Amino acid sequence: MQKNDKIYVAGHRGMVGSAIVRQLQRDGYSNIVTRTHNELDLTNQQSVTEFLASEKPDYVFMAAAKVGGIHANNTYRADFIYQNLLIEANVIGAAHQAGVDRMLFLGSSCIYPRDCPQPIREDYLLTGLLENTNEPYAIAKIAGVKLCDSFNVQYGTRYVSAMPTNLYGPNDNYDLNKSHVLPALIRKAHEAKMRGDTQLVVWGSGTPMREFLYVDDMADACVYLMEKGITGGLFNIGTGTDLTIRELAEIVMDVVDFSGEIVFDRSKPDGTPRKLLNVDRINKLGWKAKTSLRDGIAKAYADFRSRSVDS
């Protein structure tokens, strides 16, 4: 990429998109195009087609999506598959029509089978059944990957798909009904501390293992893939290490300085037993995550407190 190339970041107000914008700005890219949802509804095909035909960006970072945690995914199943399919199809199709040759599509590690071997390699895609609680969202993201692959094969575009592990950091969603596990734990631990509670209630059994990546590291990897001139394919983005939900809760409690007892609500779902990404493919290109989990959680907690009225 050249520093003056026109770069459209779809979903720039979300955690992922805002991190990509920050990374591009840090790296000296100045011609960044963004639109809010009120300015451009990505589920509206005509609007997206007209926008990209007019702007004709050189690069697109496709970070827009309807996202949520295990509760939201399982409760709003129709919304998650329908809206994400619309967004992906509209942006990818209109980008091709507008002559956009380079794109990076952001997916999710939930695209992989529930019980596939660990750590998860990119070629495990579509080799088994998905986790039921987020199957609709996963199917939508798989469709996005296959859209990129298919346009590359048929039209010679150079669309790359990046599958990050569980992300956290600035601009995360801390709504307890819609958030992912890490931001939910940060909020729960903080509020328990403020109330003077003696317990922290954690969903599930605490035994599932998860991998977490600070969102600015993810953005660095995405820009790195585009700068390296990667022309297609699927790349896992993660740290290559994981821990149990219990261990995660203990780190969060330490960062928040809350010393209560962890209590597990086993009536709540655990989700996939383990989800660790094999990151050899991107590591061999020369990229590795930089932020340790504890440092990243400390940064995320500072972000949460900056937006919390009772902090």
C-alpha positions as CSV (number, residue, x, y, z in Angstrom):
1,M,0.0,0.0,0.0
2,Q,1.1,3.5,-0.7
3,K,0.6,6.2,2.0
4,N,-1.8,8.2,-0.2
5,D,-3.9,5.3,-1.4
6,K,-7.6,5.6,-0.7
7,I,-8.6,3.1,2.0
8,Y,-12.2,2.4,3.0
9,V,-12.7,1.0,6.4
10,A,-16.2,-0.5,6.8
11,G,-17.3,-0.5,10.4
12,H,-14.9,2.1,11.6
13,R,-16.8,2.9,14.8
14,G,-16.7,-0.7,16.1
15,M,-13.9,-2.2,18.2
16,V,-12.3,-3.9,15.2
17,G,-12.7,-1.1,12.6
18,S,-11.6,1.7,15.0
19,A,-8.4,-0.3,15.7
20,I,-7.7,-0.6,12.0
21,V,-8.2,3.1,11.6
22,R,-5.8,3.8,14.5
23,Q,-3.2,1.4,13.0
24,L,-3.5,3.0,9.5
25,Q,-3.0,6.5,11.0
26,R,-0.1,5.3,13.1
27,D,1.5,4.0,9.9
28,G,1.1,7.2,8.1
29,Y,-1.9,6.5,5.9
30,S,-3.9,9.7,5.5
31,N,-6.6,9.0,2.8
32,I,-9.0,7.0,4.9
33,V,-12.6,6.9,4.0
34,T,-15.3,6.1,6.6
35,R,-19.1,6.3,6.9
36,T,-21.3,5.9,9.9
37,H,-24.4,3.7,9.8
38,N,-26.6,6.8,9.5
39,E,-24.6,7.9,6.5
40,L,-24.4,4.5,4.8
41,D,-26.6,1.4,5.6
42,L,-24.5,-1.5,4.6
43,T,-27.5,-3.8,4.4
44,N,-28.9,-1.6,1.6
45,Q,-27.5,-2.9,-1.7
46,Q,-28.2,0.1,-3.8
47,S,-26.7,2.5,-1.3
48,V,-23.5,0.4,-1.0
49,T,-23.2,0.0,-4.7
50,E,-23.6,3.8,-5.3
51,F,-21.1,4.7,-2.5
52,L,-18.3,2.4,-3.7
53,A,-18.9,3.3,-7.4
54,S,-18.5,7.0,-6.4
55,E,-15.5,6.6,-4.0
56,K,-13.6,3.9,-5.9
57,P,-11.2,3.1,-3.0
58,D,-7.9,1.3,-3.7
59,Y,-8.3,-0.9,-0.6
60,V,-11.2,-2.0,1.6
61,F,-10.9,-3.3,5.1
62,M,-14.2,-5.1,5.7
63,A,-14.7,-4.9,9.5
64,A,-18.4,-4.2,9.6
65,A,-20.6,-6.9,11.1
66,K,-23.3,-7.5,13.6
67,V,-21.5,-9.1,16.6
68,G,-22.1,-10.3,20.1
69,G,-21.4,-12.9,22.7
70,I,-22.8,-16.3,23.3
71,H,-26.1,-15.1,24.7
72,A,-26.7,-12.6,21.9
73,N,-25.7,-15.1,19.2
74,N,-28.0,-17.8,20.5
75,T,-30.9,-15.4,21.2
76,Y,-30.9,-13.3,18.0
77,R,-30.0,-16.1,15.6
78,A,-32.0,-14.8,12.6
79,D,-30.6,-11.3,13.0
80,F,-27.0,-12.5,13.1
81,I,-27.2,-14.6,9.9
82,Y,-29.4,-12.3,7.9
83,Q,-27.7,-9.0,8.6
84,N,-24.2,-10.3,8.2
85,L,-25.0,-12.1,5.0
86,L,-26.5,-8.8,3.6
87,I,-23.5,-6.7,4.7
88,E,-20.9,-9.1,3.3
89,A,-22.6,-9.7,0.0
90,N,-23.3,-6.0,-0.6
91,V,-19.8,-4.8,0.3
92,I,-17.8,-7.5,-1.5
93,G,-20.0,-7.5,-4.6
94,A,-20.1,-3.7,-4.9
95,A,-16.3,-3.5,-4.3
96,H,-15.7,-5.8,-7.2
97,Q,-18.1,-3.8,-9.4
98,A,-16.3,-0.6,-8.5
99,G,-12.9,-2.2,-9.5
100,V,-11.5,-2.7,-6.0
101,D,-8.7,-5.2,-6.4
102,R,-7.5,-5.5,-2.8
103,M,-9.7,-6.2,0.2
104,L,-9.3,-7.7,3.7
105,F,-12.3,-9.5,5.1
106,L,-12.6,-10.0,8.8
107,G,-14.2,-13.1,10.1
108,S,-14.1,-15.0,13.4
109,S,-12.6,-18.1,14.8
110,C,-16.1,-19.5,15.4
111,I,-16.2,-20.5,11.7
112,Y,-14.2,-23.6,12.5
113,P,-15.9,-26.9,13.6
114,R,-16.8,-27.3,17.3
115,D,-14.7,-30.4,17.8
116,C,-11.8,-30.0,15.4
117,P,-8.2,-30.8,16.4
118,Q,-6.3,-28.2,18.4
119,P,-4.7,-25.8,17.6
120,I,-7.0,-25.0,14.7
121,R,-5.4,-24.8,11.3
122,E,-7.0,-22.9,8.4
123,D,-7.6,-26.0,6.4
124,Y,-9.9,-27.4,9.1
125,L,-12.6,-25.1,7.8
126,L,-15.8,-27.1,6.8
127,T,-14.5,-30.4,8.1
128,G,-17.1,-30.8,10.9
129,L,-20.2,-29.5,12.7
130,L,-20.2,-26.0,14.1
131,E,-20.9,-24.9,17.7
132,N,-24.7,-24.6,17.9
133,T,-24.9,-21.5,20.0
134,N,-23.3,-19.3,17.3
135,E,-23.9,-21.4,14.2
136,P,-25.9,-18.7,12.3
137,Y,-23.2,-16.1,12.7
138,A,-20.5,-18.6,11.8
139,I,-22.3,-19.6,8.6
140,A,-22.5,-16.0,7.6
141,K,-18.8,-15.5,8.2
142,I,-18.0,-18.7,6.2
143,A,-20.1,-17.3,3.4
144,G,-17.9,-14.1,3.5
145,V,-14.7,-16.2,3.2
146,K,-16.1,-18.2,0.3
147,L,-17.3,-15.0,-1.4
148,C,-13.8,-13.7,-1.3
149,D,-12.3,-16.9,-2.6
150,S,-14.9,-17.2,-5.4
151,F,-14.3,-13.6,-6.6
152,N,-10.6,-14.3,-6.6
153,V,-11.0,-17.5,-8.7
154,Q,-13.5,-16.1,-11.1
155,Y,-12.4,-12.5,-11.5
156,G,-8.8,-12.4,-10.4
157,T,-9.4,-10.1,-7.4
158,R,-7.0,-10.2,-4.4
159,Y,-9.3,-10.5,-1.4
160,V,-7.8,-11.9,1.8
161,S,-9.7,-13.3,4.8
162,A,-8.4,-12.9,8.3
163,M,-9.8,-15.0,11.2
164,P,-9.0,-13.4,14.5
165,T,-9.4,-15.2,17.8
166,N,-11.4,-13.6,20.7
167,L,-10.7,-9.9,20.6
168,Y,-10.8,-7.3,23.3
169,G,-9.7,-3.7,23.9
170,P,-10.8,-0.1,23.3
171,N,-14.4,0.4,22.1
172,D,-15.4,-3.1,23.3
173,N,-19.1,-3.8,24.1
174,Y,-19.6,-4.2,27.9
175,D,-23.3,-4.9,27.8
176,L,-23.7,-8.0,29.9
177,N,-26.5,-9.4,27.7
178,K,-24.6,-8.9,24.4
179,S,-20.9,-8.8,25.2
180,H,-18.2,-11.5,24.9
181,V,-16.7,-13.2,27.9
182,L,-13.7,-10.9,28.6
183,P,-15.5,-7.5,28.6
184,A,-18.3,-9.1,30.6
185,L,-15.9,-10.3,33.2
186,I,-14.2,-6.8,33.4
187,R,-17.6,-5.2,34.0
188,K,-18.8,-7.8,36.4
189,A,-15.5,-7.7,38.5
190,H,-15.6,-3.9,38.5
191,E,-19.2,-3.6,39.6
192,A,-18.7,-6.4,42.2
193,K,-15.8,-4.3,43.6
194,M,-17.8,-1.1,43.6
195,R,-20.7,-2.8,45.5
196,G,-18.4,-4.5,48.0
197,D,-19.5,-8.0,46.9
198,T,-17.7,-11.1,48.1
199,Q,-18.3,-13.2,45.0
200,L,-17.9,-13.0,41.2
201,V,-20.5,-15.0,39.3
202,V,-19.0,-16.5,36.0
203,W,-21.1,-18.2,33.4
204,G,-20.5,-21.9,32.8
205,S,-18.1,-24.3,34.4
206,G,-14.9,-22.3,34.0
207,T,-13.2,-25.2,32.2
208,P,-13.5,-24.1,28.5
209,M,-10.2,-22.8,27.1
210,R,-10.0,-19.6,25.1
211,E,-7.4,-17.5,23.4
212,F,-7.5,-13.7,23.5
213,L,-5.9,-11.1,21.3
214,Y,-5.6,-7.4,22.0
215,V,-7.5,-5.6,19.2
216,D,-4.6,-3.3,18.3
217,D,-2.5,-6.4,17.6
218,M,-5.2,-7.7,15.3
219,A,-5.3,-4.4,13.4
220,D,-1.5,-4.5,13.1
221,A,-1.8,-8.0,11.6
222,C,-4.4,-6.9,9.1
223,V,-2.4,-3.9,7.8
224,Y,0.6,-6.2,7.7
225,L,-1.1,-8.6,5.4
226,M,-2.1,-5.8,3.0
227,E,1.4,-4.3,3.1
228,K,3.0,-7.7,2.4
229,G,1.0,-7.9,-0.8
230,I,-0.8,-11.1,0.2
231,T,-3.2,-11.9,-2.7
232,G,-5.7,-14.3,-1.1
233,G,-6.4,-17.1,1.2
234,L,-7.3,-17.5,4.9
235,F,-5.1,-16.4,7.8
236,N,-5.6,-17.1,11.5
237,I,-4.7,-14.2,13.7
238,G,-4.0,-14.9,17.4
239,T,-1.4,-15.4,20.0
240,G,-1.1,-19.2,19.8
241,T,-1.7,-19.6,23.5
242,D,-4.9,-20.1,25.6
243,L,-6.1,-20.4,29.1
244,T,-9.3,-21.6,31.0
245,I,-12.1,-19.2,31.8
246,R,-11.3,-19.7,35.4
247,E,-7.7,-18.5,34.8
248,L,-9.0,-15.6,32.8
249,A,-11.4,-14.6,35.6
250,E,-8.5,-14.7,38.1
251,I,-6.4,-12.4,35.9
252,V,-9.3,-10.0,35.5
253,M,-9.9,-9.9,39.2
254,D,-6.2,-9.2,39.8
255,V,-6.2,-6.3,37.3
256,V,-9.5,-4.9,38.7
257,D,-8.2,-5.4,42.3
258,F,-11.2,-7.4,43.4
259,S,-10.5,-10.2,45.8
260,G,-13.8,-12.1,46.0
261,E,-14.6,-15.7,45.4
262,I,-15.3,-17.0,41.9
263,V,-18.7,-18.8,41.7
264,F,-19.7,-20.6,38.5
265,D,-23.2,-20.6,37.2
266,R,-23.4,-24.0,35.6
267,S,-26.9,-23.3,34.3
268,K,-25.3,-21.1,31.6
269,P,-23.7,-22.6,28.5
270,D,-20.0,-23.2,28.1
271,G,-19.9,-23.0,24.3
272,T,-17.0,-24.7,22.5
273,P,-14.7,-26.7,24.9
274,R,-11.6,-25.3,23.3
275,K,-10.8,-22.8,20.6
276,L,-7.1,-22.2,20.0
277,L,-5.8,-21.0,16.6
278,N,-2.7,-22.3,14.9
279,V,-1.0,-19.1,13.8
280,D,2.0,-20.6,12.0
281,R,0.8,-19.3,8.6
282,I,0.9,-15.6,9.6
283,N,3.9,-16.1,11.9
284,K,5.9,-17.4,8.9
285,L,5.2,-14.2,7.1
286,G,7.0,-12.4,10.0
287,W,4.1,-11.2,12.2
288,K,3.6,-12.0,15.9
289,A,1.3,-10.6,18.5
290,K,3.0,-8.1,20.9
291,T,0.7,-7.4,23.8
292,S,0.6,-9.8,26.8
293,L,-2.8,-10.8,28.1
294,R,-2.4,-9.0,31.5
295,D,-1.2,-5.8,29.9
296,G,-4.0,-5.9,27.4
297,I,-6.6,-6.5,30.1
298,A,-5.2,-3.5,32.0
299,K,-5.5,-1.3,28.9
300,A,-9.1,-2.6,28.4
301,Y,-10.0,-1.9,32.0
302,A,-8.7,1.6,31.7
303,D,-10.8,2.0,28.6
304,F,-13.9,0.7,30.4
305,R,-13.3,3.0,33.4
306,S,-12.9,6.0,31.1
307,R,-16.5,5.3,29.8
308,S,-18.0,4.3,33.1
309,V,-19.8,6.9,35.2
310,D,-19.2,5.1,38.5
311,S,-15.5,4.3,38.1
